[in-house]
Amino acid sequence: MSKIELPEFKSYEGEAALWDNLDTGNFMKDDGEWFHFDLDDEREAWFRFAAEQFQAAYGENEPEYTLDMIRELNPEYKP
């Protein structure tokens, strides 16, 4: 792998954009130039945890809500 050199940034936003892009590096194709982190197990564990929490919050006994049960419409809602 070649030496990584960070550019000089003219603004905080430019530097933040670089680090945001590096944070998504594990989803990009490995071309030998990017850091590679094997996060598949951790990512899968988070997905499993989220699904379990969702199921606990909205279980099988959760009632179906109909439009006539709405007491006040949300004026900011845009379908």
ROFI-648740 format. One line per field, with one value per atom (N, C-alpha, C): atom name; x, y, z; residue in one letter; residue number from 1. Coordinates in Angstrom, 3 decimals, padded with zeros to 6 digits, always signed. Layout:
BEGIN
atome <- (CA, ...)
x <- (X, ...)
y <- (Y, ...)
z <- (Z, ...)
residu <- (a, ...)
num <- (NUM, ...)
This chain:
BEGIN
atome <- (N, CA, C, N, CA, C, N, CA, C, N, CA, C, N, CA, C, N, CA, C, N, CA, C, N, CA, C, N, CA, C, N, CA, C, N, CA, C, N, CA, C, N, CA, C, N, CA, C, N, CA, C, N, CA, C, N, CA, C, N, CA, C, N, CA, C, N, CA, C, N, CA, C, N, CA, C, N, CA, C, N, CA, C, N, CA, C, N, CA, C, N, CA, C, N, CA, C, N, CA, C, N, CA, C, N, CA, C, N, CA, C, N, CA, C, N, CA, C, N, CA, C, N, CA, C, N, CA, C, N, CA, C, N, CA, C, N, CA, C, N, CA, C, N, CA, C, N, CA, C, N, CA, C, N, CA, C, N, CA, C, N, CA, C, N, CA, C, N, CA, C, N, CA, C, N, CA, C, N, CA, C, N, CA, C, N, CA, C, N, CA, C, N, CA, C, N, CA, C, N, CA, C, N, CA, C, N, CA, C, N, CA, C, N, CA, C, N, CA, C, N, CA, C, N, CA, C, N, CA, C, N, CA, C, N, CA, C, N, CA, C, N, CA, C, N, CA, C, N, CA, C, N, CA, C, N, CA, C, N, CA, C, N, CA, C, N, CA, C, N, CA, C, N, CA, C)
x <- (+000.857, +000.000, +000.905, +000.521, +001.312, +001.090, +002.010, +001.932, +000.721, -000.021, -001.202, -000.789, -001.115, -000.836, -002.148, -002.358, -003.569, -003.353, -004.329, -004.198, -004.345, -003.931, -004.187, -005.604, -006.369, -007.771, -007.949, -008.798, -009.097, -010.220, -010.972, -012.090, -012.336, -013.060, -013.461, -014.358, -015.233, -016.168, -015.431, -014.354, -013.568, -012.940, -012.386, -011.796, -012.869, -014.020, -015.113, -015.584, -015.647, -016.074, -015.107, -013.805, -012.823, -013.055, -013.197, -013.362, -014.697, -015.733, -017.016, -016.862, -016.111, -015.899, -015.065, -014.080, -013.283, -014.120, -015.089, -015.964, -016.769, -017.007, -017.760, -016.829, -015.530, -014.564, -014.803, -015.350, -015.551, -016.668, -017.452, -018.494, -018.025, -016.832, -016.314, -015.470, -015.301, -014.459, -013.027, -012.369, -011.007, -010.048, -009.453, -008.505, -007.068, -006.870, -005.546, -005.098, -005.866, -005.506, -006.290, -007.314, -008.168, -007.888, -008.149, -008.139, -009.278, -009.054, -010.116, -010.354, -011.590, -011.975, -013.019, -012.832, -013.789, -014.855, -015.959, -017.015, -018.287, -018.228, -019.440, -020.109, -019.330, -019.920, -020.560, -019.858, -020.396, -021.636, -021.582, -022.727, -023.943, -023.718, -024.816, -025.398, -024.540, -025.016, -025.901, -025.527, -026.357, -027.693, -027.686, -028.945, -029.850, -029.256, -030.026, -030.600, -029.774, -030.223, -031.374, -031.246, -032.296, -033.594, -033.502, -034.699, -035.366, -034.563, -035.120, -035.822, -035.229, -035.841, -037.128, -037.126, -038.325, -039.441, -039.090, -040.084, -040.630, -039.763, -040.219, -041.163, -040.904, -041.748, -043.068, -043.038, -044.230, -044.455, -044.937, -045.134, -046.366, -046.618, -047.754, -049.091, -049.151, -050.407, -050.641, -049.788, -049.941, -051.205, -052.097, -053.342, -053.088, -053.965, -053.918, -054.598, -053.967, -054.538, -055.195, -056.393, -057.121, -057.155, -057.495, -057.535, -058.561, -059.665, -060.683, -060.242, -059.121, -058.599, -057.721, -057.384, -056.535, -057.356, -056.883, -057.610, -057.226, -055.990, -055.522, -054.506, -054.716, -053.797, -052.528, -051.425, -050.155, -050.071, -050.112, -050.104, -048.784, -047.713, -046.411, -046.170, -047.089, -046.920, -047.070, -046.091, -046.146, -045.915, -046.934, -046.772, -045.814)
y <- (-001.167, +000.000, +001.231, +002.226, +003.444, +004.307, +005.238, +006.137, +007.055, +007.226, +008.090, +009.476, +010.476, +011.854, +012.609, +013.301, +014.103, +015.479, +015.975, +017.313, +018.390, +019.597, +020.731, +021.204, +021.410, +021.775, +023.275, +023.834, +025.265, +025.560, +024.521, +024.729, +023.458, +023.631, +022.492, +021.557, +022.139, +021.333, +020.401, +020.898, +020.065, +018.885, +019.136, +018.051, +017.072, +017.592, +016.725, +015.837, +016.381, +015.585, +014.433, +014.687, +013.615, +012.494, +012.847, +011.818, +011.103, +011.800, +011.137, +010.096, +010.422, +009.476, +008.290, +008.527, +007.415, +006.499, +007.062, +006.244, +005.256, +005.530, +004.610, +003.696, +003.774, +002.986, +001.490, +000.970, -000.477, -000.968, -000.068, -000.475, -000.376, +000.156, +000.354, -000.845, -001.012, -002.081, -001.850, -002.911, -002.798, -002.751, -001.584, -001.446, -001.381, -001.692, -001.674, -000.296, +000.713, +002.075, +002.577, +001.854, +002.295, +001.453, +002.026, +001.222, +000.225, -000.969, -001.972, -002.490, -002.447, -002.948, -004.029, -005.172, -006.262, -006.077, -005.429, -005.109, -005.914, -006.919, -007.662, -008.267, -008.878, -009.499, -008.450, -007.342, -006.287, -005.660, -005.440, -004.846, -005.764, -007.049, -008.011, -008.056, -007.959, -007.957, -006.740, -005.569, -004.372, -004.516, -005.083, -005.308, -006.257, -007.309, -008.274, -007.602, -006.800, -006.076, -005.129, -004.385, -003.446, -004.185, -005.316, -006.093, -006.619, -007.062, -007.553, -006.428, -005.239, -004.102, -003.667, -003.683, -003.328, -004.325, -005.602, -006.637, -006.499, -006.143, -005.966, -004.771, -003.719, -002.522, -002.730, -003.498, -003.728, -005.230, -005.821, -007.259, -007.730, -009.013, -009.635, -009.106, -008.656, -008.178, -006.688, -006.055, -004.630, -004.434, -003.531, -003.339, -002.624, -002.863, -002.145, -000.799, +000.239, +001.577, +001.973, +002.509, +002.934, +004.454, +005.003, +006.452, +007.124, +006.424, +007.048, +007.141, +006.513, +006.610, +007.853, +008.519, +009.708, +010.872, +011.484, +012.598, +013.934, +014.070, +015.330, +015.014, +015.567, +015.337, +016.164, +015.628, +016.338, +017.206, +018.522, +019.394, +019.360, +018.882, +018.830, +017.505, +016.546, +015.236, +015.351, +014.789, +014.764, +013.326, +012.692, +011.281, +011.108)
z <- (+000.000, +000.000, +000.000, -000.772, -000.845, +000.392, +000.594, +001.745, +001.602, +002.676, +002.671, +003.148, +002.345, +002.722, +002.798, +003.903, +004.060, +003.456, +002.734, +002.151, +003.222, +002.872, +003.756, +003.479, +004.532, +004.378, +004.532, +003.678, +003.740, +004.720, +005.083, +006.001, +006.807, +007.900, +008.721, +007.923, +007.092, +006.310, +005.352, +004.747, +003.838, +004.548, +005.739, +006.516, +006.976, +007.421, +007.865, +006.727, +005.507, +004.350, +004.103, +004.236, +004.053, +005.057, +006.337, +007.366, +007.226, +006.788, +006.532, +005.440, +004.393, +003.303, +003.757, +004.615, +005.130, +006.004, +006.715, +007.552, +006.729, +005.448, +004.591, +003.811, +004.087, +003.338, +003.399, +004.488, +004.588, +003.676, +003.072, +002.146, +000.695, +000.496, -000.853, -001.263, -002.565, -003.086, -002.614, -002.159, -001.663, -002.845, -003.075, -004.179, -003.662, -002.417, -001.836, -001.381, -001.631, -001.262, -000.058, +000.347, +001.452, +002.682, +003.836, +005.048, +004.949, +005.417, +005.367, +006.782, +007.196, +008.506, +008.304, +008.926, +008.806, +009.871, +009.483, +010.433, +010.202, +009.340, +009.004, +010.231, +011.127, +012.321, +013.227, +013.435, +014.293, +013.656, +012.358, +011.656, +011.736, +011.520, +011.602, +013.015, +014.021, +015.406, +015.668, +015.118, +015.298, +014.589, +013.381, +012.667, +013.449, +013.995, +014.778, +016.033, +016.711, +017.902, +017.550, +016.461, +016.052, +015.750, +015.068, +014.744, +016.014, +016.969, +018.235, +018.990, +019.009, +019.698, +019.009, +017.685, +016.930, +017.224, +017.241, +017.514, +018.939, +019.889, +021.269, +021.383, +020.614, +020.670, +019.939, +018.879, +018.059, +017.943, +019.010, +019.066, +018.321, +018.421, +017.731, +018.233, +019.473, +020.051, +019.825, +019.027, +018.729, +017.899, +018.325, +017.565, +016.240, +015.291, +014.020, +014.220, +013.758, +013.889, +012.573, +012.664, +011.472, +011.410, +010.247, +010.078, +010.984, +011.277, +012.130, +013.598, +013.948, +015.309, +015.490, +014.401, +014.479, +015.000, +016.067, +016.680, +016.051, +015.675, +015.104, +014.009, +012.832, +011.725, +011.913, +011.475, +011.511, +010.259, +010.397, +009.220, +008.452, +009.070, +008.408, +007.685, +007.838, +007.204, +005.700, +004.983, +003.518, +003.075, +002.505, +002.097, +000.940)
residu <- (m, m, m, s, s, s, k, k, k, i, i, i, e, e, e, l, l, l, p, p, p, e, e, e, f, f, f, k, k, k, s, s, s, y, y, y, e, e, e, g, g, g, e, e, e, a, a, a, a, a, a, l, l, l, w, w, w, d, d, d, n, n, n, l, l, l, d, d, d, t, t, t, g, g, g, n, n, n, f, f, f, m, m, m, k, k, k, d, d, d, d, d, d, g, g, g, e, e, e, w, w, w, f, f, f, h, h, h, f, f, f, d, d, d, l, l, l, d, d, d, d, d, d, e, e, e, r, r, r, e, e, e, a, a, a, w, w, w, f, f, f, r, r, r, f, f, f, a, a, a, a, a, a, e, e, e, q, q, q, f, f, f, q, q, q, a, a, a, a, a, a, y, y, y, g, g, g, e, e, e, n, n, n, e, e, e, p, p, p, e, e, e, y, y, y, t, t, t, l, l, l, d, d, d, m, m, m, i, i, i, r, r, r, e, e, e, l, l, l, n, n, n, p, p, p, e, e, e, y, y, y, k, k, k, p, p, p)
num <- (1, 1, 1, 2, 2, 2, 3, 3, 3, 4, 4, 4, 5, 5, 5, 6, 6, 6, 7, 7, 7, 8, 8, 8, 9, 9, 9, 10, 10, 10, 11, 11, 11, 12, 12, 12, 13, 13, 13, 14, 14, 14, 15, 15, 15, 16, 16, 16, 17, 17, 17, 18, 18, 18, 19, 19, 19, 20, 20, 20, 21, 21, 21, 22, 22, 22, 23, 23, 23, 24, 24, 24, 25, 25, 25, 26, 26, 26, 27, 27, 27, 28, 28, 28, 29, 29, 29, 30, 30, 30, 31, 31, 31, 32, 32, 32, 33, 33, 33, 34, 34, 34, 35, 35, 35, 36, 36, 36, 37, 37, 37, 38, 38, 38, 39, 39, 39, 40, 40, 40, 41, 41, 41, 42, 42, 42, 43, 43, 43, 44, 44, 44, 45, 45, 45, 46, 46, 46, 47, 47, 47, 48, 48, 48, 49, 49, 49, 50, 50, 50, 51, 51, 51, 52, 52, 52, 53, 53, 53, 54, 54, 54, 55, 55, 55, 56, 56, 56, 57, 57, 57, 58, 58, 58, 59, 59, 59, 60, 60, 60, 61, 61, 61, 62, 62, 62, 63, 63, 63, 64, 64, 64, 65, 65, 65, 66, 66, 66, 67, 67, 67, 68, 68, 68, 69, 69, 69, 70, 70, 70, 71, 71, 71, 72, 72, 72, 73, 73, 73, 74, 74, 74, 75, 75, 75, 76, 76, 76, 77, 77, 77, 78, 78, 78, 79, 79, 79)
